[in-house]
Amino acid sequence: MKDLAEVVEDLNVDQIEAFSKNPGEGPVVMMNLLKFKAEGGLASYLRYAIESDKYVRSVGGKATFMGKPQELLIGHEAWDALILVRYPSRKAFVDMINNPGYQEIHKYRAAGLERSVLYAIDEMGPQELLFGESR
């Protein structure tokens, strides 16, 4: 099996290590911001999306939202797509990205994107947001 840093060009190694060691056993939502390459980027990314779906589903994951960002009201970077994918746990996501089959098709994602952002997001309720209290 390849090391993940060999597969993902812009990997934030410290953050992926922290993600892997995070003991949280609850669900995690991965927020993808995507900017496609001008020539063939969308087609390449769509190939990745279609082929990666079986790996996402095999660990209990599911795309819960896809959208096209429109007016940029705050900030400076424009994006072509936003995708939210919910996984049952961080372990499930790590299992998926360590799967050799998934790593093989990741090249289509890399070939299709000019740039991207991937955030791991934990759910929180209003009490936690407003008062720092756990659910």
Secondary structure, 3 states (H helix, E strand, C coil): CCCHHHHCCCCCHHHHHHHHHCCCCCCEEEEEEEEECCCCHHHHHHHHHHHHHHHHHHCCCEEEEEECCCCCCCCCCCCCEEEEEEECCHHHHHHHHCCHHHHHHHHHHHHHEEEEEEEEEECCCHHHHHHCCCC
